[in-house]
Amino acid sequence: MTKKDLPLLCLHEFKLGSNASQTATNLNRTWGEGSTSDRTIRKWFQNVRSGDEGLEDEGGRVCSCSLDNEQLKVVVEQHSGQSVREMSQELGVGISKVLYNLQKIDKVKKLDKWVPHELKEN
C-alpha cells in the first residue's frame, strides 16, 4: 500500500460503515503494523463527513511545500526570538518544514534566540 492508496481505502471503509478506529486496525492488520495511524484515518473520515470525497490529499502535506532558505534566514534575523510555530505561520509552511530548514541553515536555539550552530574545536 502506498500513501496514494490510503484515501480510496478510507473511503471504501467509510462507505462500508466502519469507524476510524476499526479502519486503522483493519488496514494495519492487512498491510502491516504501522501502515497508518488512527489519527490519519480520523482526518480522512472527517473530510468525507464534510462532503469531500476527493481522493487527493490537498492539505497538511508539508513535504509538498517549498521553503526558501534565504527567506527563512531573513525571518530568523528579523525575529531571532520567534518560535518555530510563529515562523511556520508567517511563512505559510508546516512546523516540521521550518525545523528541517533551520537545521539546513545551521541555526539552533540558544537562550531563546536562533543563532548559528558553531562547533568548538578541542
N, C-alpha and C positions, 0 to 999 in steps of 0.2 A: 504494500500500500504506500502510495506517495501522498504528500500533503495536498496535492490537487484532487485526489480521490475522496478526501475527507468530507467535503461539503455534500457530495452526492450520497455517500453512505449515511451521513447525518440526516439528510432529507428523507431517505428511504426509511430509516428507523423511526423518524418523527411521524411519517405517514402510516407506519405500522402501529403507532400508538405507544411506542416505548418512551420512557422519560430519559433525561440526560444521563443519569447515573447508570441505568440499565444499558444504554447505548455505549457508554465508555467501557463498561465491563465486557459487553459483547465484542466490541472492536479489539480490546486488549487481549481477550481470550482467542479471537480468531487470528489476529495479525501479530500477536506477540506483546508481552508485557511492556508497557511504556510507549506503545504506538501512539497513544493520545492521552489526554488528561480530561478529567471530569470538567474542569474549568473551560477548556476549549470547546467541548461538546455543548456546555451550557450557553456559550457565546453563539454558536451556530443555531441552537434551538431558539434563542431569544430573537435572532434575525428572522427565522422562519415564522415565529409567532407574530412578529411585527409586520408580516406580509412580504418580506424579502426572501424569495425562494431562488434568488440568483446564486449561481454556483461559483462565482468569483469572490475571492477574499479581497474586498476593497479597502478595508480599514485596518489599522493596527499593525501592519506589516512593516516593521522598522527597516528591515533589510531592503525594501523596495525604495526607500527614501535615500537621497544622497545628501551629504553634508560636506560643504566646502570647508576644508581645514583653515583656510585663510579667514573665512567668515567667523569660524569658531574662535580663532586667535583674537580677532577684534573684540568679540563679546567678552572673552576672558580678560583681556587687557582693560576694557572699559569698566567691567564689573567683576573684579577679582574675588569678591566675597559672595558672589551669587551662587545659589545651589544648582545642582545638576538639573533638578526639576524645573527651576526657573529658566535655565538656559534652554532646556528642551522645549518649553512653551514659547520662548522668544524666537527660537529657530524653526519651530514647527516640525520637529522630529521627536522620536522616542528617546526616553532616558538612556536606554542601553546603547543607542547610537551615539549619543553625546559622550557617554563614558568611554566607549570604544575609541572615538576620535580624540578625546583628551589624552588617552594613552598613546595614540599615534603621534600626537604633537608634543609628547613628553611633558605633560602637565600633571602635577599631583597637588593635593590639597594639604596645606600645612598652616596651622594656626588660623583656620577659617579663610584662607586665601589660596587661590590657584597659582602655583609657582612652577618654574621649570624644574624638572627632575634632574638632579645632578648627582652623579656618583662620586664618592670620595675615593681617592687613591690611598692605599695603605703603604 
